[in-house]
């Protein structure tokens, strides 16, 4: 049994050592984590992060050597986190340098459509990430807002709705984006209907009710994608928080004419940690899929060494994976020393922060917590039964395509605990220091 370990108080980051699991446990443990590889659940597709304009711009301001290092440490399958997924914004988002669209005002023909803006920063970053990954990435693209002239409020920010007379044109806009990205050598894997459709934000935003989302898919987007040969593109609904994910999924997926176009439901982590709502969606619509499309630490860059950020990531990833999630995409890959740039000052933290003034790169606790999952749970891994977790010790387990068993366990409490890890007849007592995370690998 191999253990990879990261802990707040020891300075260990992905430290690796072999454990003796040949003998039955003899010490008294605080808990027993029992793994049963015969009981299986969903198959994992992979992990990733978002290629925002802010991330690409921040990376453009540091040395090529440091930029290359960041890309490698995210996307390289061995030396990095093994990211397989990415997310892009269609038009601008808050983590852009300003509001922008891809067409001239009032151009209902969409003849002026151009993604030249993305060719400056975002697309070169994606291409470099693909090179580092050594394979195509699964790119999911999301609009934050249609062009202002298509909306009820006449602006990209502050919510508003898509005007009925522009629904068909807006559906064609997605196709134009997909084709433009393909022309750049970046085939898209999926699209979401709308980023956070229930939130009137001071930045780029647009509101849809569940019924409006359903009807747009059924009457416009679905048929338009199929007409243009894009039926293999994964269409993802909701793209917002867990609190009402069941109600929003039901609004669309209960209608067979809308559901036939939909691959699955996307979630964000803001507002609540009601992980059980994902299982409710899975149980009601077992033929559809669940994907995490965004989460970040709000409030700007956290103090160096902050540990609560990594633990929030770990807690959320475990909670979602244990409730049928199949893919997990972080928000900004990289932000600058302020937690931007962000054109409305909505500064946040990211797993990697770059000091653009001093050419320094900081890897936060969140980077390591994500890596404890993404580096070891491979594409095609199947979740297996993991029993015995507590409020302090959270855990999930997978079986990789090679047969290897992967167990990720974290202690978010203040006390060190002893854990008996039992897998298919072999047992090991392991210490779980306060505020630590471990990945255990057992040959199948």
LONU-94355 format. One record per residue (C-alpha): residue number from 0; x, y, z; residue in three letters. Coordinates in Angstrom, 1 decimal. Example, Ala and Ser with C-alpha at 12.3 -4.5 7.8 and 13.67 -1.06 7.14 Angstrom:
// residues 2
<atom 0; <12.3; -4.5; 7.8>; ALA>
<atom 1; <13.7; -1.1; 7.1>; SER>
***
This chain:
// residues 444
<atom 0; <0.0; 0.0; 0.0>; UNK>
<atom 1; <1.4; 3.4; -1.0>; UNK>
<atom 2; <0.5; 6.6; 0.8>; UNK>
<atom 3; <0.7; 10.1; -0.6>; UNK>
<atom 4; <0.3; 12.7; 2.2>; UNK>
<atom 5; <-0.2; 16.5; 2.6>; UNK>
<atom 6; <-0.5; 18.1; 6.0>; UNK>
<atom 7; <-0.8; 21.6; 7.3>; UNK>
<atom 8; <1.6; 21.4; 10.2>; UNK>
<atom 9; <4.4; 19.3; 8.8>; UNK>
<atom 10; <5.0; 21.0; 5.5>; UNK>
<atom 11; <4.5; 17.7; 3.7>; UNK>
<atom 12; <3.1; 18.1; 0.1>; UNK>
<atom 13; <2.4; 14.9; -1.9>; UNK>
<atom 14; <5.0; 13.1; 0.2>; UNK>
<atom 15; <5.1; 9.4; -0.7>; UNK>
<atom 16; <5.9; 6.3; 1.4>; UNK>
<atom 17; <5.1; 2.6; 1.5>; UNK>
<atom 18; <2.9; 1.2; 4.3>; UNK>
<atom 19; <2.9; -2.4; 5.5>; UNK>
<atom 20; <-0.6; -3.8; 5.1>; UNK>
<atom 21; <0.3; -7.5; 5.3>; UNK>
<atom 22; <-0.5; -7.9; 9.0>; UNK>
<atom 23; <-3.9; -7.3; 10.7>; UNK>
<atom 24; <-4.2; -4.1; 12.6>; UNK>
<atom 25; <-3.1; -4.4; 16.2>; UNK>
<atom 26; <-3.5; -0.9; 17.5>; UNK>
<atom 27; <-6.9; 0.4; 18.5>; UNK>
<atom 28; <-8.2; 2.8; 15.9>; UNK>
<atom 29; <-10.6; 5.7; 16.2>; UNK>
<atom 30; <-12.4; 4.5; 13.2>; UNK>
<atom 31; <-12.4; 1.8; 10.5>; UNK>
<atom 32; <-12.7; 2.7; 6.9>; UNK>
<atom 33; <-13.9; -0.3; 4.9>; UNK>
<atom 34; <-13.6; -0.4; 1.2>; UNK>
<atom 35; <-15.6; -3.0; -0.8>; UNK>
<atom 36; <-14.5; -2.9; -4.5>; UNK>
<atom 37; <-17.4; -5.3; -5.4>; UNK>
<atom 38; <-20.0; -2.5; -4.8>; UNK>
<atom 39; <-19.7; 0.0; -7.6>; UNK>
<atom 40; <-21.3; 3.4; -8.6>; UNK>
<atom 41; <-20.5; 6.0; -11.3>; UNK>
<atom 42; <-17.5; 6.2; -13.6>; UNK>
<atom 43; <-15.1; 9.1; -13.4>; UNK>
<atom 44; <-14.4; 11.3; -16.4>; UNK>
<atom 45; <-11.8; 13.6; -15.0>; UNK>
<atom 46; <-10.8; 16.9; -13.4>; UNK>
<atom 47; <-9.9; 20.3; -14.7>; UNK>
<atom 48; <-10.0; 24.1; -14.4>; UNK>
<atom 49; <-11.2; 27.2; -16.3>; UNK>
<atom 50; <-9.3; 29.1; -19.0>; UNK>
<atom 51; <-10.6; 32.5; -18.2>; UNK>
<atom 52; <-9.2; 35.7; -19.8>; UNK>
<atom 53; <-8.0; 36.7; -16.3>; UNK>
<atom 54; <-6.0; 33.4; -16.0>; UNK>
<atom 55; <-4.5; 33.7; -19.4>; UNK>
<atom 56; <-3.7; 37.4; -18.9>; UNK>
<atom 57; <-2.1; 36.8; -15.5>; UNK>
<atom 58; <0.1; 34.1; -17.0>; UNK>
<atom 59; <1.1; 36.4; -19.8>; UNK>
<atom 60; <2.7; 38.8; -17.3>; UNK>
<atom 61; <5.2; 36.4; -15.8>; UNK>
<atom 62; <8.3; 34.9; -17.4>; UNK>
<atom 63; <7.9; 32.1; -20.0>; UNK>
<atom 64; <9.7; 29.7; -17.7>; UNK>
<atom 65; <7.3; 30.3; -14.8>; UNK>
<atom 66; <4.3; 30.2; -17.2>; UNK>
<atom 67; <5.4; 26.9; -18.6>; UNK>
<atom 68; <5.9; 25.5; -15.1>; UNK>
<atom 69; <2.3; 26.4; -14.1>; UNK>
<atom 70; <0.8; 24.8; -17.2>; UNK>
<atom 71; <3.0; 21.7; -16.6>; UNK>
<atom 72; <2.0; 21.4; -13.0>; UNK>
<atom 73; <-1.7; 21.5; -13.9>; UNK>
<atom 74; <-1.8; 19.4; -17.1>; UNK>
<atom 75; <1.1; 17.0; -17.3>; UNK>
<atom 76; <-0.2; 13.5; -16.6>; UNK>
<atom 77; <2.7; 12.6; -14.3>; UNK>
<atom 78; <4.4; 15.8; -13.2>; UNK>
<atom 79; <1.2; 17.7; -12.8>; UNK>
<atom 80; <-2.4; 17.3; -11.6>; UNK>
<atom 81; <-3.3; 15.4; -14.7>; UNK>
<atom 82; <-6.1; 17.7; -15.7>; UNK>
<atom 83; <-8.4; 16.5; -18.5>; UNK>
<atom 84; <-11.1; 19.1; -18.5>; UNK>
<atom 85; <-11.3; 22.9; -19.1>; UNK>
<atom 86; <-13.9; 25.5; -19.2>; UNK>
<atom 87; <-14.2; 28.7; -21.3>; UNK>
<atom 88; <-16.6; 31.6; -21.3>; UNK>
<atom 89; <-18.6; 32.4; -24.4>; UNK>
<atom 90; <-18.4; 36.3; -24.6>; UNK>
<atom 91; <-17.0; 37.9; -21.5>; UNK>
<atom 92; <-17.4; 36.9; -17.8>; UNK>
<atom 93; <-16.5; 38.8; -14.7>; UNK>
<atom 94; <-13.0; 37.4; -14.9>; UNK>
<atom 95; <-12.5; 39.2; -18.2>; UNK>
<atom 96; <-10.7; 42.5; -18.7>; UNK>
<atom 97; <-14.0; 44.1; -19.7>; UNK>
<atom 98; <-17.4; 43.3; -21.3>; UNK>
<atom 99; <-17.2; 42.0; -24.9>; UNK>
<atom 100; <-19.1; 39.9; -27.4>; UNK>
<atom 101; <-18.2; 38.3; -30.7>; UNK>
<atom 102; <-20.5; 40.3; -33.1>; UNK>
<atom 103; <-21.3; 43.9; -34.0>; UNK>
<atom 104; <-24.3; 45.5; -32.4>; UNK>
<atom 105; <-27.5; 44.5; -34.1>; UNK>
<atom 106; <-26.0; 41.9; -36.4>; UNK>
<atom 107; <-28.8; 39.4; -36.6>; UNK>
<atom 108; <-27.1; 37.6; -39.4>; UNK>
<atom 109; <-24.1; 36.9; -37.2>; UNK>
<atom 110; <-21.9; 37.6; -40.2>; UNK>
<atom 111; <-19.5; 39.7; -38.1>; UNK>
<atom 112; <-18.9; 36.8; -35.6>; UNK>
<atom 113; <-15.3; 36.5; -34.6>; UNK>
<atom 114; <-13.4; 35.1; -31.7>; UNK>
<atom 115; <-10.3; 37.2; -32.4>; UNK>
<atom 116; <-10.4; 38.4; -28.8>; UNK>
<atom 117; <-9.9; 34.8; -27.6>; UNK>
<atom 118; <-7.0; 34.3; -30.0>; UNK>
<atom 119; <-5.0; 36.8; -28.1>; UNK>
<atom 120; <-4.8; 35.1; -24.7>; UNK>
<atom 121; <-7.2; 32.3; -24.0>; UNK>
<atom 122; <-6.7; 30.1; -27.1>; UNK>
<atom 123; <-2.9; 30.1; -26.9>; UNK>
<atom 124; <-3.2; 29.0; -23.2>; UNK>
<atom 125; <-5.5; 26.1; -24.2>; UNK>
<atom 126; <-3.2; 25.0; -26.9>; UNK>
<atom 127; <-0.2; 25.0; -24.6>; UNK>
<atom 128; <-2.2; 23.0; -22.0>; UNK>
<atom 129; <-3.2; 20.4; -24.6>; UNK>
<atom 130; <0.5; 20.0; -25.5>; UNK>
<atom 131; <1.4; 19.5; -21.9>; UNK>
<atom 132; <-1.5; 17.0; -21.4>; UNK>
<atom 133; <-0.4; 15.1; -24.4>; UNK>
<atom 134; <-4.0; 14.6; -25.5>; UNK>
<atom 135; <-7.2; 16.5; -26.3>; UNK>
<atom 136; <-8.9; 18.3; -23.3>; UNK>
<atom 137; <-12.6; 18.1; -22.7>; UNK>
<atom 138; <-13.6; 21.8; -23.0>; UNK>
<atom 139; <-17.0; 22.9; -21.6>; UNK>
<atom 140; <-18.0; 26.4; -22.7>; UNK>
<atom 141; <-20.6; 28.6; -20.9>; UNK>
<atom 142; <-22.2; 32.0; -21.8>; UNK>
<atom 143; <-22.5; 34.6; -19.0>; UNK>
<atom 144; <-24.6; 36.9; -21.1>; UNK>
<atom 145; <-25.8; 37.3; -24.7>; UNK>
<atom 146; <-24.9; 40.6; -26.4>; UNK>
<atom 147; <-26.7; 43.6; -24.8>; UNK>
<atom 148; <-29.0; 44.2; -27.8>; UNK>
<atom 149; <-30.5; 40.7; -27.4>; UNK>
<atom 150; <-31.5; 41.3; -23.8>; UNK>
<atom 151; <-34.4; 42.9; -21.9>; UNK>
<atom 152; <-32.2; 45.3; -19.9>; UNK>
<atom 153; <-29.9; 46.3; -22.8>; UNK>
<atom 154; <-26.7; 45.5; -21.0>; UNK>
<atom 155; <-24.5; 42.5; -20.4>; UNK>
<atom 156; <-24.4; 43.1; -16.6>; UNK>
<atom 157; <-27.1; 43.1; -14.0>; UNK>
<atom 158; <-29.2; 40.2; -15.1>; UNK>
<atom 159; <-31.9; 40.8; -17.6>; UNK>
<atom 160; <-33.4; 38.2; -19.9>; UNK>
<atom 161; <-32.9; 37.0; -23.4>; UNK>
<atom 162; <-35.6; 38.6; -25.6>; UNK>
<atom 163; <-38.0; 36.2; -27.3>; UNK>
<atom 164; <-37.3; 37.5; -30.8>; UNK>
<atom 165; <-33.6; 36.6; -30.4>; UNK>
<atom 166; <-33.9; 33.1; -29.1>; UNK>
<atom 167; <-33.2; 31.5; -32.5>; UNK>
<atom 168; <-30.3; 33.8; -33.2>; UNK>
<atom 169; <-28.8; 33.2; -29.8>; UNK>
<atom 170; <-29.0; 29.4; -30.4>; UNK>
<atom 171; <-27.1; 29.9; -33.7>; UNK>
<atom 172; <-24.5; 32.0; -31.7>; UNK>
<atom 173; <-23.5; 28.8; -29.8>; UNK>
<atom 174; <-23.0; 27.0; -33.0>; UNK>
<atom 175; <-20.8; 29.8; -34.4>; UNK>
<atom 176; <-18.7; 29.6; -31.3>; UNK>
<atom 177; <-18.3; 25.8; -31.5>; UNK>
<atom 178; <-17.3; 26.0; -35.1>; UNK>
<atom 179; <-14.9; 28.9; -34.5>; UNK>
<atom 180; <-13.1; 26.9; -31.7>; UNK>
<atom 181; <-13.0; 23.8; -34.0>; UNK>
<atom 182; <-11.3; 26.0; -36.6>; UNK>
<atom 183; <-8.6; 26.8; -34.1>; UNK>
<atom 184; <-8.0; 23.1; -33.5>; UNK>
<atom 185; <-10.0; 23.0; -30.2>; UNK>
<atom 186; <-13.1; 20.8; -30.5>; UNK>
<atom 187; <-15.5; 21.4; -27.7>; UNK>
<atom 188; <-16.8; 18.6; -25.4>; UNK>
<atom 189; <-19.8; 20.3; -23.9>; UNK>
<atom 190; <-21.7; 23.6; -23.4>; UNK>
<atom 191; <-23.9; 24.8; -20.7>; UNK>
<atom 192; <-27.0; 26.8; -21.4>; UNK>
<atom 193; <-26.2; 29.7; -19.1>; UNK>
<atom 194; <-23.8; 30.4; -16.2>; UNK>
<atom 195; <-25.8; 30.8; -13.0>; UNK>
<atom 196; <-29.2; 31.4; -14.6>; UNK>
<atom 197; <-30.8; 32.3; -11.2>; UNK>
<atom 198; <-28.4; 35.1; -10.2>; UNK>
<atom 199; <-28.8; 38.7; -11.1>; UNK>
<atom 200; <-25.1; 39.7; -10.8>; UNK>
<atom 201; <-23.4; 43.1; -11.2>; UNK>
<atom 202; <-21.3; 41.4; -13.8>; UNK>
<atom 203; <-22.2; 39.6; -17.0>; UNK>
<atom 204; <-25.4; 37.6; -16.3>; UNK>
<atom 205; <-28.7; 36.6; -17.7>; UNK>
<atom 206; <-31.8; 35.0; -16.0>; UNK>
<atom 207; <-33.7; 31.9; -17.0>; UNK>
<atom 208; <-36.4; 30.1; -15.1>; UNK>
<atom 209; <-36.4; 26.3; -15.3>; UNK>
<atom 210; <-39.2; 26.5; -17.8>; UNK>
<atom 211; <-37.5; 29.1; -19.9>; UNK>
<atom 212; <-34.3; 26.9; -19.9>; UNK>
<atom 213; <-36.4; 23.9; -20.9>; UNK>
<atom 214; <-38.2; 25.7; -23.7>; UNK>
<atom 215; <-35.0; 27.3; -25.1>; UNK>
<atom 216; <-33.4; 23.8; -25.3>; UNK>
<atom 217; <-36.4; 22.1; -26.7>; UNK>
<atom 218; <-37.4; 24.7; -29.3>; UNK>
<atom 219; <-34.1; 26.4; -30.2>; UNK>
<atom 220; <-30.7; 25.2; -29.0>; UNK>
<atom 221; <-31.3; 21.4; -29.3>; UNK>
<atom 222; <-32.7; 21.5; -32.8>; UNK>
<atom 223; <-30.1; 24.0; -34.0>; UNK>
<atom 224; <-27.2; 21.9; -32.7>; UNK>
<atom 225; <-28.6; 18.8; -34.4>; UNK>
<atom 226; <-29.2; 20.7; -37.7>; UNK>
<atom 227; <-25.5; 21.7; -37.8>; UNK>
<atom 228; <-24.2; 18.2; -36.9>; UNK>
<atom 229; <-23.3; 19.0; -33.3>; UNK>
<atom 230; <-25.5; 16.4; -31.7>; UNK>
<atom 231; <-22.5; 14.8; -30.0>; UNK>
<atom 232; <-21.8; 18.0; -28.0>; UNK>
<atom 233; <-22.7; 17.4; -24.3>; UNK>
<atom 234; <-25.5; 19.9; -23.4>; UNK>
<atom 235; <-25.5; 20.7; -19.7>; UNK>
<atom 236; <-28.3; 22.4; -17.8>; UNK>
<atom 237; <-28.4; 24.5; -14.6>; UNK>
<atom 238; <-24.7; 25.4; -14.1>; UNK>
<atom 239; <-25.5; 26.8; -10.7>; UNK>
<atom 240; <-25.8; 25.9; -7.0>; UNK>
<atom 241; <-26.8; 22.6; -5.3>; UNK>
<atom 242; <-29.6; 24.1; -3.2>; UNK>
<atom 243; <-32.3; 23.9; -5.9>; UNK>
<atom 244; <-30.5; 21.6; -8.4>; UNK>
<atom 245; <-33.2; 18.9; -8.1>; UNK>
<atom 246; <-36.0; 21.4; -8.8>; UNK>
<atom 247; <-34.2; 22.9; -11.8>; UNK>
<atom 248; <-33.2; 19.5; -13.2>; UNK>
<atom 249; <-36.7; 18.3; -12.9>; UNK>
<atom 250; <-38.1; 21.3; -14.7>; UNK>
<atom 251; <-36.1; 20.4; -17.8>; UNK>
<atom 252; <-35.6; 16.6; -17.6>; UNK>
<atom 253; <-39.2; 15.8; -16.9>; UNK>
<atom 254; <-40.0; 16.9; -20.5>; UNK>
<atom 255; <-38.9; 14.2; -22.9>; UNK>
<atom 256; <-38.7; 16.7; -25.8>; UNK>
<atom 257; <-36.2; 18.8; -23.9>; UNK>
<atom 258; <-34.4; 15.9; -22.1>; UNK>
<atom 259; <-33.5; 14.1; -25.3>; UNK>
<atom 260; <-31.0; 17.0; -26.0>; UNK>
<atom 261; <-29.5; 17.1; -22.5>; UNK>
<atom 262; <-26.4; 15.2; -21.4>; UNK>
<atom 263; <-26.5; 16.2; -17.8>; UNK>
<atom 264; <-26.7; 18.8; -15.0>; UNK>
<atom 265; <-23.9; 21.2; -13.9>; UNK>
<atom 266; <-23.4; 22.4; -10.4>; UNK>
<atom 267; <-21.5; 25.1; -8.5>; UNK>
<atom 268; <-20.6; 25.0; -4.8>; UNK>
<atom 269; <-21.8; 28.5; -3.6>; UNK>
<atom 270; <-24.7; 28.9; -1.0>; UNK>
<atom 271; <-24.7; 25.3; 0.4>; UNK>
<atom 272; <-23.0; 21.9; 0.7>; UNK>
<atom 273; <-26.2; 19.9; 0.2>; UNK>
<atom 274; <-24.4; 17.1; -1.6>; UNK>
<atom 275; <-27.4; 14.8; -1.2>; UNK>
<atom 276; <-29.3; 16.8; -3.7>; UNK>
<atom 277; <-27.0; 15.3; -6.4>; UNK>
<atom 278; <-28.2; 11.8; -5.4>; UNK>
<atom 279; <-31.8; 13.0; -5.7>; UNK>
<atom 280; <-31.1; 14.1; -9.3>; UNK>
<atom 281; <-29.3; 10.9; -10.1>; UNK>
<atom 282; <-32.1; 8.7; -8.6>; UNK>
<atom 283; <-34.8; 10.6; -10.5>; UNK>
<atom 284; <-32.9; 10.7; -13.8>; UNK>
<atom 285; <-30.3; 7.9; -13.7>; UNK>
<atom 286; <-29.6; 8.1; -17.5>; UNK>
<atom 287; <-28.3; 11.7; -17.1>; UNK>
<atom 288; <-25.0; 12.8; -15.8>; UNK>
<atom 289; <-23.6; 15.2; -13.1>; UNK>
<atom 290; <-20.7; 17.5; -13.5>; UNK>
<atom 291; <-19.2; 20.2; -11.2>; UNK>
<atom 292; <-18.6; 23.3; -13.4>; UNK>
<atom 293; <-17.4; 25.9; -11.0>; UNK>
<atom 294; <-16.2; 26.7; -7.5>; UNK>
<atom 295; <-13.8; 29.1; -6.0>; UNK>
<atom 296; <-12.9; 30.9; -2.7>; UNK>
<atom 297; <-14.5; 34.3; -2.7>; UNK>
<atom 298; <-13.1; 37.5; -1.2>; UNK>
<atom 299; <-9.7; 37.8; -2.9>; UNK>
<atom 300; <-6.4; 36.2; -2.3>; UNK>
<atom 301; <-6.2; 34.4; 1.1>; UNK>
<atom 302; <-3.2; 34.7; 3.4>; UNK>
<atom 303; <-0.2; 32.6; 2.3>; UNK>
<atom 304; <-0.5; 29.2; 3.9>; UNK>
<atom 305; <-4.3; 29.4; 4.4>; UNK>
<atom 306; <-5.5; 25.9; 4.9>; UNK>
<atom 307; <-9.3; 26.3; 5.1>; UNK>
<atom 308; <-9.3; 26.9; 1.3>; UNK>
<atom 309; <-7.8; 23.4; 0.6>; UNK>
<atom 310; <-10.2; 21.8; 3.0>; UNK>
<atom 311; <-13.2; 23.4; 1.4>; UNK>
<atom 312; <-12.0; 21.9; -1.9>; UNK>
<atom 313; <-11.5; 18.5; -0.3>; UNK>
<atom 314; <-14.8; 18.5; 1.5>; UNK>
<atom 315; <-16.7; 19.5; -1.6>; UNK>
<atom 316; <-15.0; 17.1; -4.0>; UNK>
<atom 317; <-15.6; 14.1; -1.6>; UNK>
<atom 318; <-19.2; 15.2; -1.0>; UNK>
<atom 319; <-19.9; 15.4; -4.7>; UNK>
<atom 320; <-18.1; 12.3; -5.7>; UNK>
<atom 321; <-20.0; 10.3; -3.1>; UNK>
<atom 322; <-23.2; 11.5; -4.7>; UNK>
<atom 323; <-22.7; 10.4; -8.3>; UNK>
<atom 324; <-20.6; 13.3; -9.7>; UNK>
<atom 325; <-18.6; 12.3; -12.8>; UNK>
<atom 326; <-16.4; 15.3; -13.6>; UNK>
<atom 327; <-15.0; 18.2; -11.6>; UNK>
<atom 328; <-14.0; 21.6; -13.0>; UNK>
<atom 329; <-12.4; 24.3; -10.9>; UNK>
<atom 330; <-12.9; 28.0; -11.6>; UNK>
<atom 331; <-9.9; 30.2; -12.5>; UNK>
<atom 332; <-6.7; 28.2; -13.0>; UNK>
<atom 333; <-4.6; 31.2; -12.1>; UNK>
<atom 334; <-5.2; 34.7; -10.7>; UNK>
<atom 335; <-2.9; 37.6; -9.9>; UNK>
<atom 336; <-1.8; 38.9; -6.6>; UNK>
<atom 337; <-5.1; 40.8; -6.1>; UNK>
<atom 338; <-7.2; 37.8; -7.0>; UNK>
<atom 339; <-8.0; 39.3; -10.4>; UNK>
<atom 340; <-8.1; 40.8; -12.9>; UNK>
<atom 341; <-11.9; 41.1; -12.6>; UNK>
<atom 342; <-13.7; 43.9; -14.4>; UNK>
<atom 343; <-16.2; 44.5; -11.6>; UNK>
<atom 344; <-13.7; 43.9; -8.7>; UNK>
<atom 345; <-15.2; 40.5; -7.7>; UNK>
<atom 346; <-11.8; 39.3; -6.6>; UNK>
<atom 347; <-11.4; 35.6; -5.6>; UNK>
<atom 348; <-8.7; 33.1; -4.7>; UNK>
<atom 349; <-7.3; 30.4; -7.0>; UNK>
<atom 350; <-5.2; 27.3; -6.4>; UNK>
<atom 351; <-2.3; 29.1; -8.2>; UNK>
<atom 352; <-1.6; 32.8; -7.6>; UNK>
<atom 353; <1.0; 34.6; -9.6>; UNK>
<atom 354; <2.7; 37.8; -8.4>; UNK>
<atom 355; <3.0; 39.6; -11.7>; UNK>
<atom 356; <5.2; 42.4; -10.2>; UNK>
<atom 357; <7.9; 40.0; -8.8>; UNK>
<atom 358; <7.5; 37.0; -11.2>; UNK>
<atom 359; <6.6; 34.7; -8.4>; UNK>
<atom 360; <4.2; 31.7; -8.3>; UNK>
<atom 361; <2.4; 30.4; -5.2>; UNK>
<atom 362; <0.8; 27.0; -5.0>; UNK>
<atom 363; <-2.0; 27.2; -2.4>; UNK>
<atom 364; <-3.3; 24.4; -0.2>; UNK>
<atom 365; <-6.2; 24.0; -2.7>; UNK>
<atom 366; <-3.8; 23.0; -5.4>; UNK>
<atom 367; <-2.6; 20.1; -3.3>; UNK>
<atom 368; <-6.0; 19.1; -2.1>; UNK>
<atom 369; <-7.3; 18.9; -5.7>; UNK>
<atom 370; <-4.2; 16.9; -6.7>; UNK>
<atom 371; <-4.9; 14.2; -4.1>; UNK>
<atom 372; <-7.9; 13.3; -6.3>; UNK>
<atom 373; <-7.0; 14.3; -9.8>; UNK>
<atom 374; <-3.5; 12.8; -9.9>; UNK>
<atom 375; <-4.6; 9.4; -8.8>; UNK>
<atom 376; <-8.3; 8.9; -9.7>; UNK>
<atom 377; <-7.9; 8.2; -13.4>; UNK>
<atom 378; <-10.3; 8.6; -16.3>; UNK>
<atom 379; <-12.5; 5.5; -16.3>; UNK>
<atom 380; <-12.1; 4.9; -12.6>; UNK>
<atom 381; <-15.3; 3.5; -10.9>; UNK>
<atom 382; <-16.4; 4.6; -7.5>; UNK>
<atom 383; <-16.6; 1.8; -5.0>; UNK>
<atom 384; <-18.2; 1.4; -1.6>; UNK>
<atom 385; <-16.4; 3.3; 1.2>; UNK>
<atom 386; <-18.0; 2.9; 4.7>; UNK>
<atom 387; <-17.0; 4.3; 8.1>; UNK>
<atom 388; <-16.3; 8.0; 7.4>; UNK>
<atom 389; <-17.1; 10.5; 10.2>; UNK>
<atom 390; <-17.5; 14.2; 10.5>; UNK>
<atom 391; <-13.8; 14.6; 11.0>; UNK>
<atom 392; <-12.6; 12.0; 8.6>; UNK>
<atom 393; <-14.1; 12.3; 5.1>; UNK>
<atom 394; <-13.3; 9.7; 2.4>; UNK>
<atom 395; <-14.1; 8.4; -1.0>; UNK>
<atom 396; <-12.8; 5.4; -3.0>; UNK>
<atom 397; <-12.3; 4.4; -6.6>; UNK>
<atom 398; <-11.0; 1.5; -8.7>; UNK>
<atom 399; <-8.8; 2.6; -11.5>; UNK>
<atom 400; <-9.0; 0.8; -14.9>; UNK>
<atom 401; <-5.8; -1.0; -14.0>; UNK>
<atom 402; <-7.6; -2.5; -11.0>; UNK>
<atom 403; <-5.7; -0.3; -8.5>; UNK>
<atom 404; <-7.8; 0.9; -5.6>; UNK>
<atom 405; <-7.6; 4.6; -4.7>; UNK>
<atom 406; <-8.8; 5.9; -1.3>; UNK>
<atom 407; <-8.7; 9.6; -0.5>; UNK>
<atom 408; <-9.2; 10.5; 3.1>; UNK>
<atom 409; <-8.9; 13.9; 4.9>; UNK>
<atom 410; <-8.9; 14.9; 8.5>; UNK>
<atom 411; <-10.5; 18.3; 8.9>; UNK>
<atom 412; <-10.5; 18.2; 12.7>; UNK>
<atom 413; <-8.1; 19.5; 15.3>; UNK>
<atom 414; <-6.9; 16.2; 16.6>; UNK>
<atom 415; <-4.8; 13.4; 15.1>; UNK>
<atom 416; <-6.8; 10.2; 14.6>; UNK>
<atom 417; <-5.9; 6.6; 14.0>; UNK>
<atom 418; <-7.7; 5.0; 11.1>; UNK>
<atom 419; <-8.0; 1.3; 10.3>; UNK>
<atom 420; <-8.0; 1.1; 6.5>; UNK>
<atom 421; <-9.5; -2.2; 5.4>; UNK>
<atom 422; <-9.5; -3.2; 1.7>; UNK>
<atom 423; <-10.3; -6.7; 0.5>; UNK>
<atom 424; <-8.9; -8.5; 3.4>; UNK>
<atom 425; <-5.8; -6.4; 4.0>; UNK>
<atom 426; <-5.7; -3.8; 6.8>; UNK>
<atom 427; <-3.4; -1.0; 7.9>; UNK>
<atom 428; <-3.5; 1.4; 10.8>; UNK>
<atom 429; <-2.6; 4.8; 9.6>; UNK>
<atom 430; <-2.3; 8.1; 11.5>; UNK>
<atom 431; <-4.3; 11.0; 10.2>; UNK>
<atom 432; <-2.8; 14.2; 11.5>; UNK>
<atom 433; <-5.1; 17.2; 12.1>; UNK>
<atom 434; <-5.7; 19.2; 8.9>; UNK>
<atom 435; <-4.3; 16.6; 6.5>; UNK>
<atom 436; <-5.2; 14.7; 3.4>; UNK>
<atom 437; <-3.9; 11.3; 2.2>; UNK>
<atom 438; <-4.3; 9.2; -0.9>; UNK>
<atom 439; <-3.8; 5.5; -0.5>; UNK>
<atom 440; <-3.0; 3.3; -3.5>; UNK>
<atom 441; <-3.5; -0.5; -3.3>; UNK>
<atom 442; <-2.8; -2.9; -6.2>; UNK>
<atom 443; <-5.9; -4.6; -7.4>; UNK>
***
